[in-house]
């Protein structure tokens, strides 16, 4: 009994074994690296505003039929603008409206032109819209609400600083049922624009500017309500930052594993 008691005491006198930290295996490292990359990639989507003229007056610039005299010819209406920044253009929002709530849904097209056409016959000194850069259509837009913001997406276009955007509609105006873009209330808040509108048919050389008719029709200025933006793409992380995040995640992983094993005792 005595020797057994001593053996028991001798055995119990040893300090408890310290459990080693879990090994940082290839599988764990792969998991940690995947988490790190996901954390870097999961940035909230954002956009950079390149141009903004969105202080709307609720004034419609009709695309054709209107009782105001001297309406320029052409159902397409455009504005020459200058954007800020060099990011690729990824989208735009243009406000359109109607004076007839019973009008059928319309296909709304936003076309982007370079100003490399013939000289403006309206005497502005500008060059007409010439080369078509891109055109996007939002189909069957309901105008029952009166004023509707329509958003268009582009494939990250590298644009010239100055270009002309044109709004057109299908089936367009018939009888007293007409639609058109909305005018802004003041100069653009971001970027700049020419205080005149383009009217035309879309055919080369068939454009002219006019800076009086829309104002006579009720607009405050000759700017259309529109916003152009670029996607804010998250930059690829530097290797040093990725390495730091990986090892930081590894430390968190090891601490978690040690804590979990301790709680299992």
N, C-alpha and C positions, 0 to 999 in steps of 0.2 A: 504494500500500500504506500509505503513511504517513497520507494523508488518510482512508483507509478505517479504519485503526486508530484514529485520533482520533475518527472518527464513532462507531465502536463503543464506545470508552471513554466518549464523551460521552453516548451513549444509555444505557449500563449504569450511568452515574453517577446517573441519576434514581432516586429512592427508589421502591420497589415501590408500586403502587397499593393504597390501603387500601379494602377492600371495605366498602361501607356496610351498615348493619344492615338486615335485611329490613323492608319496609314493613308497617306495622300496618294491614292492609287490613280492610274490613268483614267479609270472610269469616273472617279470623283473630280479630277481635274477637268475632264471633258464637260461634266455637268456644271462645274463652276464657271468655266469659260463661256458656256452657252448662256448662263444667267447673266454674265457680264455683258455679253453682246446684246442680249435682249434689253438690258437696262439702258444701254447706250442708244439702241434703236427706237425704244418706246418713247420718243419725244412727242409731245402734244402737237398735232398739226397746227400750222399757223400760216399766215400769208403776209406779204409785204405789199403795201399799196403803192402803186406806181403813178396813178392818176385818180383824182377824185373831184367830181363836180356833182354833188348830191344834195344840194340845198334846194329841193324841189318847190316849185310854186303851184303845183297842180295845174299848170298850163300845158295843154296838148298842142303839139305842132303837127297838124294833120298831114297825112301822107299824100293827099290829093284834093278831095272835095271839101271846099270850105267857102262860105260867102264872102270872106275878106278879099277885096279886089287885088289884082296883080299877083296872084299866086304863081310863083315860078314853075316852069314845066318840070315834070319828073316826079314819080312817086317815091324815089329813094332819097333819103335825107341823111346827111353826114356832117361831121365836125372834124376839123384838123386839130390834133392835140399833140402835146409834147410831154412825154413821161419822164420820170426821174429814175435814176438807178440803171443798172445794166443787167439785172436779172431777167431770165427768160419769162416772157408773158405766159401765164398759165390760165387766166380766166378773166371774165368781165361780167359786170352786172349793169344792165341798162333798164331804166324805168320806161314802160310804155303805158298807154291808156286809150280810152275810147270815149266818145260822147254818146254812145248808144249801147246801153247795157244788154240789149238783146242780140248783139252781133254774134255771129258764129265764131267758134275758136279759130285762131289764126296761127299759121306757121310764121315764126319770127326769125329772121336771119340777120346775123351780125357779120359784116364783111370788113376786112382790114386791107387797106390799099396803101401802097407807096405813092408819094406825091411826085411822080415822075412822068406825068402826062403832058398834054399840050397846055399852053398858057391859059389862064382863066379868062373867058370872054367877059366876065363880070367886072374886070378891071381891078381886082384885088392885088394883082402882082403874084399870086400864088400859082403853082402848077396843079393841074387837075389830078384827081385820083387816076392812077395808071395801072401799074402792076398789082394784081391781086395777090396778097400774101397768104391769106387764109379766109375761110368762110365757114361758119357754124350755124346750124339751124335748130331751134327748139320747136318741136312740132305741137300743134293743137293746144296752144296756150289759151286758157279761158280768161276772158276779160270781164266777167260778170262783176268783179270787184271794182271795176273802173280804172284803177291804177295798179299795175302789177310789175314788180321787179323780176326781170328775166335774167338768169345766170347762164353764161356760156363757158365751156371749158376748151382750152387749147393745149396742144402738145408741147408746152414749154418753148414758145417761139422766141427766137432772138430777133428783136424788133429794132428798126431805126428809132432814134430818139423822137422824131416827128413823123406822124402818119395820119391817115384819115380813116375813121370808122364810119360805117354806113349801116343804117337800119332799113330793112325792107320787110314787107308782109305778103303773105299768100293766104287766101285769095286776093287780098287787097281791098281797096275801097269800092263799094257798089252803092249807088244811090246816096242816101243820107248816112249810110253806115260807114264811117271812116275811123281809122285808128292812126296812131303815130307815136313817136317818142315824146317824152315829157321834157320840158325845158328846165334849166337850172335857174336859180334866183339871183346868182351873183357869179363872180369870177371863180374858176376852179380853186378848191382848197389845197390840193396837191397837184403839182405839175402846172401846165399852162395850156391855153388853147387860143385859136383865132376867134375873135368875136364876130363870126359870120358863119353861115351854114351853106353846105353844098346841096344842090338839088340836081337830080339827074335820073337817067334810066338805067344806068349800069353799063351802057355802051361806051367804048373808048371815045373820048372827045365830046361826050354829051353831058358835061357837067358845067354848072355855073354857080358862083357864090351870090348870096343875097343877105344883106344885114339889116333890112328894113321890114320885110314882110312878116316874119315871125313876131317881131315887136309890135307891129300894127295889129297882129292877131291876138295880142294879149301877153306875150312873153316879156319878161323884164330885160333879158339879154339873149344873145345868140349862142348859148351854150346848152348842150344836151345833158340831161341827167345821166351820168355814167361813172362807173368806177372800174379801173383796170388794176389787176394785181398779179403778183408772182408768188409761187409756192416758196415757203421758207424751208429750204432743204437743210437738214442737220449735217454739219461737216463730218467727214470720216475722222474718227479719233486718231490722235497721234499714237504711235506704238508705245511710247513711254506711259501715256495715260492709260492705254488698254492694259499694259502690264501691271501698273499700279492697281487698277481696279480688279484685275484678276487675283493678285495676291491678297488684296484687301478682302475680296469675297472668300478666298481660301481660308483666311484667318477667322472670318465669321463662321464658315462651315465647320472648322475644327472646334471652335468654341461651342458651337451648337451640339456637335457629336459628343464632346466631353461632358457637357451639361446633361445630355440625354442619358448617357451611361451612368452618370452619378445618381440620377433620379431613379434608376432601375434597381439600385442596391436595396 
